[in-house]
Amino acid sequence: MYLNDGFSGGGPDGPLCKACKQPILKGQPVTRVEFNGEQHDMSGAYHRACSKPYDSLARALNMLNRPYR
């Protein structure tokens, strides 16, 4: 088995959670968190339980990054 073939432990892994770095397996609740601005490396898929503080932070930072009207 090659290290980069997407398989580990006998089954395919899903994408990694940005917070806990564990695979997001099929059927697990997922939240996609989007950071606008310079925090693009924090944007991505999170387990729903892991996403709560990041989702709140993203909403606050995204509101601050909006242009004023």
Secondary structure, DSSP 8 states (H G I E B T S, - for coil): --TTSSEETTEE---B-TTT--B--TTS-EEEE---SS-GGG-EEEEHHHHHHHHHHHHHHHHHHS---
